[in-house]
Amino acid sequence: MHPCTFLALFKWRVTKLRLLVKRLLESCFNMINCIDRLRILDLGVFASIVITEIFKNRLKRLGSDSRDPKMMRSTKMLQPS
C-alpha cells in the first residue's frame, strides 16, 4: 500500500472514531455508561487509545470550563433565586 493511501486511511479511521465517540458522549448520561457501551462495540486497541485521548481532552475542557470565571458567572445567572 502506498504511504499516502495508508495515511489517508488512518486519518479517515480516526475521524470516524471521533465522530462515534462524540455521538456516544452526547447520548450517554455519564462517562461510565459510555465506556461500557464502547467496550461492547469492541473496536480494538487502536480505537481504545483514540477514545481514551478524547475522554482525557474532554475532561480537561470540562475542568477548565468549571474554573473559568465567565462560565461560573453564566451558570450563576441560570440558577433560580
TIMI-2910 file (N, C-alpha, C, CB; in pm, 1 decimal, decimal comma, always signed):
<rs>
+----------+----------+----------+----------+----------+----------+----------+----------+----------+----------+----------+----------+------+
!      n_x !      n_y !      n_z !     ca_x !     ca_y !     ca_z !      c_x !      c_y !      c_z !     cb_x !     cb_y !     cb_z ! resn !
+----------+----------+----------+----------+----------+----------+----------+----------+----------+----------+----------+----------+------+
!    +84,9 !   -117,8 !     +0,0 !     +0,0 !     +0,0 !     +0,0 !    +89,5 !   +124,3 !     +0,0 !    -96,6 !     -0,3 !   +123,0 !  Met !
!    +54,3 !   +220,8 !    -79,0 !   +130,0 !   +345,7 !    -87,0 !   +117,7 !   +420,2 !    +46,5 !    +79,1 !   +434,7 !   -205,7 !  His !
!   +226,4 !   +485,0 !    +93,1 !   +221,2 !   +556,5 !   +221,6 !   +110,6 !   +662,0 !   +229,2 !   +353,8 !   +622,6 !   +247,6 !  Pro !
!    +85,1 !   +731,3 !   +119,2 !    -20,8 !   +833,4 !   +119,1 !   -158,3 !   +769,3 !   +138,5 !    -18,2 !   +913,9 !    -12,7 !  Cys !
!   -178,3 !   +654,3 !    +75,4 !   -304,9 !   +582,7 !    +89,7 !   -321,8 !   +536,6 !   +233,6 !   -311,4 !   +462,2 !     -6,9 !  Thr !
!   -213,8 !   +485,1 !   +291,5 !   -217,5 !   +439,6 !   +430,1 !   -251,1 !   +555,4 !   +523,5 !    -83,2 !   +376,2 !   +469,7 !  Phe !
!   -185,9 !   +670,0 !   +503,5 !   -209,8 !   +786,8 !   +587,8 !   -353,6 !   +835,5 !   +574,4 !   -112,7 !   +899,4 !   +551,6 !  Leu !
!   -404,7 !   +839,2 !   +452,5 !   -542,9 !   +881,7 !   +430,7 !   -640,2 !   +787,3 !   +500,5 !   -574,2 !   +888,3 !   +280,4 !  Ala !
!   -614,6 !   +658,8 !   +492,1 !   -699,8 !   +559,3 !   +557,2 !   -693,2 !   +574,8 !   +708,7 !   -658,0 !   +416,7 !   +516,0 !  Leu !
!   -574,3 !   +599,3 !   +760,8 !   -555,4 !   +619,2 !   +904,4 !   -634,7 !   +741,1 !   +952,0 !   -405,3 !   +636,2 !   +937,6 !  Phe !
!   -621,4 !   +853,6 !   +881,4 !   -693,0 !   +976,1 !   +919,0 !   -843,8 !   +956,0 !   +911,7 !   -651,3 !  +1092,7 !   +828,3 !  Lys !
!   -889,6 !   +885,3 !   +809,1 !  -1032,4 !   +859,1 !   +793,3 !  -1084,2 !   +778,2 !   +911,3 !  -1060,0 !   +784,9 !   +661,1 !  Trp !
!  -1006,3 !   +676,8 !   +951,9 !  -1049,3 !   +591,1 !  +1062,9 !  -1054,3 !   +669,5 !  +1193,7 !   -954,9 !   +470,6 !  +1077,3 !  Arg !
!   -955,7 !   +753,5 !  +1217,7 !   -954,4 !   +836,0 !  +1338,7 !  -1074,3 !   +929,9 !  +1339,2 !   -823,1 !   +916,6 !  +1348,7 !  Val !
!  -1104,2 !   +990,2 !  +1226,0 !  -1219,0 !  +1080,2 !  +1216,5 !  -1348,3 !  +1005,8 !  +1246,3 !  -1225,8 !  +1144,4 !  +1077,4 !  Thr !
!  -1363,4 !   +886,3 !  +1190,1 !  -1483,1 !   +805,7 !  +1216,4 !  -1494,6 !   +773,4 !  +1365,3 !  -1479,9 !   +675,3 !  +1133,7 !  Lys !
!  -1381,9 !   +739,8 !  +1428,1 !  -1383,2 !   +709,3 !  +1571,1 !  -1421,6 !   +831,4 !  +1652,9 !  -1246,9 !   +657,3 !  +1615,8 !  Leu !
!  -1367,5 !   +945,5 !  +1616,6 !  -1401,0 !  +1068,3 !  +1689,5 !  -1549,9 !  +1099,3 !  +1679,2 !  -1318,9 !  +1186,5 !  +1636,1 !  Arg !
!  -1606,3 !  +1083,0 !  +1561,0 !  -1749,7 !  +1106,6 !  +1544,1 !  -1832,0 !  +1007,6 !  +1625,3 !  -1788,2 !  +1097,5 !  +1396,5 !  Leu !
!  -1789,5 !   +882,3 !  +1627,3 !  -1858,9 !   +780,2 !  +1705,4 !  -1856,5 !   +815,4 !  +1853,7 !  -1795,4 !   +642,0 !  +1682,4 !  Leu !
!  -1739,7 !   +853,2 !  +1903,1 !  -1727,0 !   +888,4 !  +2044,3 !  -1808,2 !  +1013,1 !  +2075,5 !  -1579,6 !   +910,1 !  +2081,8 !  Val !
!  -1806,5 !  +1109,5 !  +1987,6 !  -1884,1 !  +1231,9 !  +2009,5 !  -2032,6 !  +1199,6 !  +2021,3 !  -1860,5 !  +1332,6 !  +1895,0 !  Lys !
!  -2082,8 !  +1115,4 !  +1930,5 !  -2223,6 !  +1075,8 !  +1937,3 !  -2254,2 !  +1001,8 !  +2066,7 !  -2260,1 !   +988,5 !  +1817,6 !  Arg !
!  -2163,6 !   +913,3 !  +2105,9 !  -2184,9 !   +839,7 !  +2230,6 !  -2183,6 !   +932,5 !  +2351,3 !  -2078,3 !   +731,7 !  +2247,1 !  Leu !
!  -2090,6 !  +1027,3 !  +2353,5 !  -2084,4 !  +1121,5 !  +2465,3 !  -2211,0 !  +1204,8 !  +2474,4 !  -1963,2 !  +1212,8 !  +2451,4 !  Leu !
!  -2265,9 !  +1241,0 !  +2360,9 !  -2388,2 !  +1320,4 !  +2360,7 !  -2508,4 !  +1239,0 !  +2405,8 !  -2413,4 !  +1377,2 !  +2222,7 !  Glu !
!  -2506,3 !  +1107,6 !  +2380,3 !  -2621,6 !  +1025,0 !  +2414,2 !  -2610,9 !   +959,8 !  +2551,7 !  -2639,7 !   +918,7 !  +2310,2 !  Ser !
!  -2492,8 !   +959,4 !  +2611,6 !  -2474,6 !   +893,4 !  +2741,5 !  -2500,4 !   +991,4 !  +2854,9 !  -2332,6 !   +834,5 !  +2753,5 !  Cys !
!  -2547,4 !   +936,4 !  +2965,6 !  -2571,6 !  +1019,8 !  +3082,7 !  -2445,7 !  +1038,5 !  +3166,3 !  -2681,4 !   +959,3 !  +3167,9 !  Phe !
!  -2357,1 !   +941,2 !  +3163,7 !  -2231,8 !   +955,1 !  +3237,4 !  -2119,7 !   +881,9 !  +3165,4 !  -2246,8 !   +902,0 !  +3380,7 !  Asn !
!  -1996,3 !   +907,9 !  +3208,2 !  -1880,9 !   +852,7 !  +3138,1 !  -1872,2 !   +700,7 !  +3151,7 !  -1753,5 !   +916,1 !  +3190,3 !  Met !
!  -1909,8 !   +646,6 !  +3266,9 !  -1902,9 !   +501,3 !  +3286,6 !  -1995,6 !   +431,5 !  +3188,8 !  -1939,6 !   +463,3 !  +3431,9 !  Ile !
!  -2114,4 !   +485,5 !  +3171,3 !  -2209,9 !   +430,2 !  +3074,9 !  -2149,7 !   +430,9 !  +2934,7 !  -2342,5 !   +510,1 !  +3077,0 !  Asn !
!  -2082,8 !   +538,8 !  +2898,0 !  -2019,4 !   +549,4 !  +2766,1 !  -1909,4 !   +445,9 !  +2749,3 !  -1962,2 !   +689,7 !  +2745,2 !  Cys !
!  -1826,3 !   +431,5 !  +2850,5 !  -1716,3 !   +335,5 !  +2841,7 !  -1770,4 !   +194,3 !  +2824,9 !  -1626,6 !   +343,8 !  +2966,5 !  Ile !
!  -1875,8 !   +161,7 !  +2898,6 !  -1936,8 !    +28,9 !  +2884,5 !  -1989,8 !     +7,6 !  +2743,4 !  -2050,2 !    +10,7 !  +2986,3 !  Asp !
!  -2053,3 !   +108,3 !  +2687,9 !  -2106,8 !    +96,2 !  +2551,9 !  -1994,7 !    +79,6 !  +2449,7 !  -2191,8 !   +218,9 !  +2516,7 !  Arg !
!  -1883,8 !   +149,6 !  +2470,9 !  -1770,1 !   +137,3 !  +2379,9 !  -1705,4 !     -0,4 !  +2389,6 !  -1666,8 !   +245,6 !  +2409,6 !  Leu !
!  -1700,7 !    -55,9 !  +2509,7 !  -1645,1 !   -190,7 !  +2525,4 !  -1729,5 !   -292,8 !  +2450,9 !  -1635,7 !   -228,5 !  +2674,1 !  Arg !
!  -1859,7 !   -275,2 !  +2453,9 !  -1949,8 !   -367,0 !  +2383,7 !  -1920,3 !   -365,4 !  +2234,0 !  -2097,6 !   -329,4 !  +2409,9 !  Ile !
!  -1886,0 !   -247,5 !  +2180,7 !  -1857,9 !   -235,6 !  +2037,6 !  -1729,7 !   -308,1 !  +1997,8 !  -1847,9 !    -89,2 !  +1998,5 !  Leu !
!  -1637,1 !   -327,3 !  +2092,2 !  -1511,1 !   -398,7 !  +2068,4 !  -1439,4 !   -345,5 !  +1943,8 !  -1537,5 !   -549,6 !  +2053,3 !  Asp !
!  -1394,9 !   -220,7 !  +1952,8 !  -1333,2 !   -154,1 !  +1838,7 !  -1184,2 !   -182,9 !  +1823,6 !  -1353,7 !     -7,2 !  +1850,1 !  Leu !
!  -1124,1 !   -250,0 !  +1918,4 !   -982,7 !   -283,1 !  +1908,1 !   -894,5 !   -190,3 !  +1989,6 !   -939,9 !   -279,7 !  +1764,6 !  Gly !
!   -766,6 !   -223,7 !  +1993,8 !   -670,4 !   -149,9 !  +2075,3 !   -652,1 !     -7,8 !  +2023,9 !   -536,0 !   -222,4 !  +2077,7 !  Val !
!   -637,3 !     +8,3 !  +1893,9 !   -617,4 !   +141,4 !  +1836,1 !   -733,6 !   +233,0 !  +1873,5 !   -602,9 !   +132,8 !  +1682,4 !  Phe !
!   -854,3 !   +181,8 !  +1860,5 !   -972,5 !   +261,6 !  +1891,8 !   -974,9 !   +299,6 !  +2039,0 !  -1099,8 !   +185,4 !  +1855,1 !  Ala !
!   -937,5 !   +208,0 !  +2126,0 !   -941,2 !   +239,0 !  +2268,5 !   -839,4 !   +347,3 !  +2304,0 !   -914,8 !   +112,8 !  +2351,0 !  Ser !
!   -725,7 !   +350,0 !  +2234,7 !   -626,4 !   +456,1 !  +2257,5 !   -683,8 !   +591,0 !  +2215,5 !   -495,1 !   +426,7 !  +2179,8 !  Ile !
!   -743,8 !   +596,0 !  +2098,6 !   -803,7 !   +720,5 !  +2049,3 !   -914,9 !   +766,2 !  +2142,5 !   -858,3 !   +702,1 !  +1906,0 !  Val !
!   -999,5 !   +672,5 !  +2183,6 !  -1112,2 !   +704,5 !  +2271,1 !  -1062,7 !   +757,0 !  +2405,7 !  -1201,2 !   +580,7 !  +2291,8 !  Ile !
!   -958,8 !   +695,4 !  +2460,3 !   -902,4 !   +740,9 !  +2587,6 !   -852,3 !   +883,9 !  +2575,6 !   -788,3 !   +648,4 !  +2632,6 !  Thr !
!   -783,9 !   +915,7 !  +2466,8 !   -734,8 !  +1051,9 !  +2445,9 !   -850,5 !  +1151,0 !  +2434,1 !   -647,2 !  +1058,2 !  +2320,2 !  Glu !
!   -955,4 !  +1111,7 !  +2365,6 !  -1071,0 !  +1200,4 !  +2350,9 !  -1134,1 !  +1227,2 !  +2487,2 !  -1175,3 !  +1139,2 !  +2254,4 !  Ile !
!  -1149,6 !  +1121,5 !  +2569,2 !  -1205,1 !  +1139,3 !  +2703,2 !  -1117,2 !  +1231,2 !  +2787,1 !  -1221,0 !  +1004,0 !  +2772,7 !  Phe !
!   -984,8 !  +1212,6 !  +2781,0 !   -893,4 !  +1297,0 !  +2858,1 !   -908,8 !  +1443,0 !  +2817,7 !   -747,6 !  +1251,5 !  +2838,4 !  Lys !
!   -911,5 !  +1468,2 !  +2687,3 !   -925,7 !  +1605,9 !  +2638,6 !  -1059,4 !  +1665,2 !  +2679,8 !   -911,4 !  +1610,7 !  +2486,4 !  Asn !
!  -1165,5 !  +1585,4 !  +2670,8 !  -1298,5 !  +1633,0 !  +2708,7 !  -1302,4 !  +1666,5 !  +2857,5 !  -1406,0 !  +1527,4 !  +2674,5 !  Arg !
!  -1242,7 !  +1581,7 !  +2940,8 !  -1240,7 !  +1607,0 !  +3084,8 !  -1157,5 !  +1729,6 !  +3118,6 !  -1186,8 !  +1485,6 !  +3159,2 !  Leu !
!  -1045,3 !  +1748,7 !  +3047,8 !   -964,0 !  +1868,2 !  +3070,1 !  -1044,9 !  +1993,4 !  +3039,0 !   -836,2 !  +1864,2 !  +2984,0 !  Lys !
!  -1117,6 !  +1989,2 !  +2926,0 !  -1200,0 !  +2103,9 !  +2888,5 !  -1309,5 !  +2128,8 !  +2991,1 !  -1261,6 !  +2082,5 !  +2750,6 !  Arg !
!  -1373,8 !  +2022,9 !  +3037,8 !  -1478,7 !  +2038,9 !  +3138,2 !  -1421,8 !  +2097,0 !  +3266,4 !  -1547,1 !  +1904,8 !  +3166,9 !  Leu !
!  -1302,3 !  +2052,1 !  +3305,0 !  -1237,6 !  +2103,8 !  +3425,1 !  -1200,0 !  +2249,7 !  +3410,9 !  -1114,9 !  +2022,7 !  +3457,3 !  Gly !
!  -1148,7 !  +2287,8 !  +3296,5 !  -1109,9 !  +2427,6 !  +3276,6 !  -1232,8 !  +2516,4 !  +3264,1 !  -1021,5 !  +2442,0 !  +3151,9 !  Ser !
!  -1341,4 !  +2465,0 !  +3207,7 !  -1465,0 !  +2542,7 !  +3198,2 !  -1522,9 !  +2570,0 !  +3336,2 !  -1567,9 !  +2469,6 !  +3111,6 !  Asp !
!  -1512,9 !  +2472,4 !  +3425,8 !  -1571,4 !  +2489,8 !  +3558,6 !  -1493,5 !  +2592,4 !  +3640,8 !  -1575,6 !  +2355,9 !  +3632,5 !  Ser !
!  -1364,5 !  +2614,4 !  +3608,1 !  -1284,4 !  +2713,4 !  +3680,6 !  -1285,7 !  +2849,3 !  +3611,7 !  -1140,9 !  +2664,5 !  +3694,7 !  Arg !
!  -1340,0 !  +2854,3 !  +3492,9 !  -1342,8 !  +2978,2 !  +3416,3 !  -1443,0 !  +3074,9 !  +3480,5 !  -1379,8 !  +2950,7 !  +3267,5 !  Asp !
!  -1398,9 !  +3194,8 !  +3521,5 !  -1489,9 !  +3290,1 !  +3586,7 !  -1611,6 !  +3325,1 !  +3501,7 !  -1415,4 !  +3416,6 !  +3620,6 !  Pro !
!  -1593,9 !  +3335,2 !  +3370,3 !  -1707,5 !  +3366,5 !  +3283,0 !  -1811,9 !  +3256,2 !  +3289,3 !  -1660,6 !  +3386,6 !  +3138,0 !  Lys !
!  -1764,5 !  +3130,3 !  +3288,9 !  -1857,0 !  +3017,5 !  +3296,9 !  -1929,3 !  +3017,9 !  +3430,6 !  -1782,4 !  +2884,4 !  +3276,9 !  Met !
!  -1856,0 !  +3049,6 !  +3537,8 !  -1916,7 !  +3049,1 !  +3670,8 !  -2025,5 !  +3154,9 !  +3678,6 !  -1810,4 !  +3073,1 !  +3779,8 !  Met !
!  -1998,5 !  +3272,2 !  +3621,3 !  -2099,4 !  +3378,0 !  +3622,1 !  -2222,5 !  +3338,2 !  +3543,2 !  -2041,6 !  +3506,4 !  +3565,9 !  Arg !
!  -2201,7 !  +3277,5 !  +3426,9 !  -2316,1 !  +3241,1 !  +3343,4 !  -2398,8 !  +3130,8 !  +3408,4 !  -2268,9 !  +3196,7 !  +3204,8 !  Ser !
!  -2335,1 !  +3038,0 !  +3480,3 !  -2412,6 !  +2932,9 !  +3546,8 !  -2485,5 !  +2988,2 !  +3667,5 !  -2321,8 !  +2817,0 !  +3588,8 !  Thr !
!  -2426,6 !  +3087,8 !  +3735,1 !  -2495,4 !  +3150,6 !  +3848,2 !  -2618,9 !  +3225,3 !  +3799,9 !  -2400,9 !  +3246,5 !  +3923,3 !  Lys !
!  -2608,5 !  +3285,8 !  +3683,2 !  -2722,4 !  +3359,6 !  +3629,0 !  -2836,9 !  +3265,3 !  +3593,3 !  -2680,2 !  +3440,1 !  +3505,7 !  Met !
!  -2804,4 !  +3143,1 !  +3558,0 !  -2907,1 !  +3047,4 !  +3519,8 !  -2976,6 !  +2984,4 !  +3639,7 !  -2846,8 !  +2939,8 !  +3434,3 !  Leu !
!  -2913,4 !  +2992,0 !  +3757,2 !  -2972,7 !  +2930,1 !  +3875,1 !  -3090,6 !  +3012,9 !  +3924,5 !  -2868,0 !  +2914,2 !  +3986,5 !  Gln !
!  -3200,3 !  +2943,5 !  +3962,6 !  -3316,5 !  +3017,9 !  +4014,2 !  -3285,1 !  +3077,6 !  +4150,8 !  -3440,7 !  +2925,9 !  +4023,6 !  Pro !
!  -3340,7 !  +3192,9 !  +4178,9 !  -3313,4 !  +3258,1 !  +4307,8 !  -3422,0 !  +3230,7 !  +4408,3 !  -3297,9 !  +3407,4 !  +4289,8 !  Ser !
+----------+----------+----------+----------+----------+----------+----------+----------+----------+----------+----------+----------+------+
</rs>
